[in-house]
């Protein structure tokens, strides 16, 4: 395994911060090594040091973007931390269906390889088939073009399929393709994927009934977290819902949000809005 | 809570035993379906069975059908743990009464997440 010296680590840390506003902590050298060593090999370079040397002398090389994407791609799985999905099924979607007579918009920010938006799409199709007919927009964004290309394919390894996906849903919504599993087009069609960097100006987003922004704020510094939450506030409908990761909170960042307990999960609503 | 592991591969039983013991379960082992039925008769504390499909003698599919035909075991949860990785087999196992299905090879996290899906481990 290539090891990284402090000068090279600081160079990568600055590069990632400039392009994504993600703040790598000082103890993340192992992450840089494990994520970038394969990238160096793919690029035909002998070592991590050689990769960083190339980045330093060619500031516009496409590898800059690939490095940022490799570092900022995060783990995901189907129905990860099941409680927000339970809240969606038991409380939020029934409440929104009662209140809304037009289509619903759900935004999954930092969707990685697509398991989260596809989990929502399967949940809707299983439990709220009328909503599918009435139109539901599930918009899924991520910083990484490479990971979005994977998500659009909807093709998963057996290791990924084994994680968190109930077997009954596997039989209903996936087809086997060689050693992989492809999610059926009826689910794939429900999700629109777009590339977007949370730390930069966002593309035009429709007002959202529900925002899933889980396990991503933790990577940003406080000012960036505040800026992102402020923009979420602008696109969230007054009675909409925001889900963060289970270790994340709006507390001390944005007083406009109040936590709401729904079953075993916590979500956030704007203070003037009605609770379900 | 006790878990019964049914697999003719000693290595596979050992792998699952480590995962389950680390998660706090008591573990019982059997190497085929018939032996597993005898374990169920002997030990009423078994809440979950992880069962391979292909085994000599009574295979996992026949075992699941036998368990689901016996009202005494209707609360026992059954998870197929197998290298059989086609939709038709997953569907057959579920139709026979399996509660979950995991394909070999699997990771430790995948096993634990399936136990959460079954409500056997807390999320």
Interface residues (C-beta under 8 A of the other chain):
Chain A: X77 X79 X81 X82 X83 X158 X159 X161 X162 X163 X164 X166 X167 X168 X170 X171 X174 X175 X176 X264
Chain B: X85 X86 X87 X90 X91 X93 X94 X98 X100 X101 X102 X103 X105 X106 X107 X109 X110 X113 X114 X116 X117 X123
